[in-house]
Amino acid sequence: MLEDLPKQFSSHVISIVKKNGGHYMEAVIESCEVFNIEPQVAGKFLDKPIVEKIQAEGEAMNLLPRSQKLPFSP
């Protein structure tokens, strides 16, 4: 059962975002409450696409520094 927790947690986060249309960061906090885990531990249960979306949200809200981008597009 514990080995399925990362998949269940990530699925729950995605379902909250699809259902409520909110941010991934908020969905992670809500999922932490449902699964009764600390937000610091939740990062271990997130899959890479969710982590990337959270990073993009953080950059858009100026909570994280923006990733370096090349000054030209291919």
VEXDREN-2710 file (C-alpha; in Angstrom, 1 decimal):
% VEXDREN-2710
k/r/px/py/pz
1/MET/0.0/0.0/0.0
2/LEU/2.8/2.4/0.8
3/GLU/4.5/1.7/-2.5
4/ASP/1.4/3.1/-4.3
5/LEU/1.3/6.3/-2.2
6/PRO/3.4/8.4/-4.7
7/LYS/1.1/7.4/-7.6
8/GLN/-2.0/8.0/-5.6
9/PHE/-0.8/11.3/-4.2
10/SER/0.2/12.6/-7.7
11/SER/-3.1/11.5/-9.1
12/HIS/-5.0/13.2/-6.3
13/VAL/-3.1/16.5/-7.0
14/ILE/-3.9/16.3/-10.7
15/SER/-7.6/15.6/-10.0
16/ILE/-7.9/18.6/-7.7
17/VAL/-6.3/20.9/-10.4
18/LYS/-8.6/19.5/-13.1
19/LYS/-11.7/19.7/-10.9
20/ASN/-11.1/23.1/-9.3
21/GLY/-8.9/24.8/-11.9
22/GLY/-6.5/26.0/-9.2
23/HIS/-2.8/26.0/-8.9
24/TYR/-0.7/22.9/-8.4
25/MET/0.9/24.4/-5.2
26/GLU/-2.6/24.7/-3.6
27/ALA/-3.5/21.2/-4.8
28/VAL/-0.4/19.8/-3.1
29/ILE/-1.3/21.4/0.2
30/GLU/-4.9/20.2/0.0
31/SER/-3.6/16.7/-0.9
32/CYS/-1.3/16.8/2.1
33/GLU/-4.3/17.3/4.4
34/VAL/-6.2/14.5/2.8
35/PHE/-3.3/12.0/3.0
36/ASN/-2.2/13.4/6.4
37/ILE/1.4/14.1/5.4
38/GLU/3.6/17.1/5.9
39/PRO/4.2/19.4/2.9
40/GLN/8.0/18.9/3.3
41/VAL/7.5/15.2/2.7
42/ALA/5.1/15.6/-0.2
43/GLY/7.9/16.5/-2.6
44/LYS/9.1/12.9/-2.5
45/PHE/5.7/11.8/-3.8
46/LEU/5.3/14.1/-6.7
47/ASP/6.2/13.0/-10.2
48/LYS/8.4/15.1/-12.5
49/PRO/5.7/16.8/-14.6
50/ILE/4.0/18.1/-11.5
51/VAL/7.3/19.3/-10.1
52/GLU/7.9/21.2/-13.3
53/LYS/4.5/22.7/-13.3
54/ILE/5.0/23.9/-9.7
55/GLN/8.3/25.4/-10.6
56/ALA/6.7/27.2/-13.5
57/GLU/4.0/28.5/-11.2
58/GLY/6.6/29.7/-8.7
59/GLU/8.5/31.5/-11.4
60/ALA/5.3/33.1/-12.8
61/MET/4.4/34.4/-9.2
62/ASN/8.0/35.6/-8.6
63/LEU/8.4/33.1/-5.8
64/LEU/11.3/31.4/-7.5
65/PRO/14.0/32.8/-9.7
66/ARG/13.3/32.5/-13.4
67/SER/15.3/29.8/-15.3
68/GLN/17.9/31.1/-17.6
69/LYS/16.8/31.3/-21.2
70/LEU/18.8/31.9/-24.3
71/PRO/18.3/35.3/-25.8
72/PHE/17.1/33.8/-29.1
73/SER/14.6/31.1/-30.1
74/PRO/15.5/28.3/-32.4
END
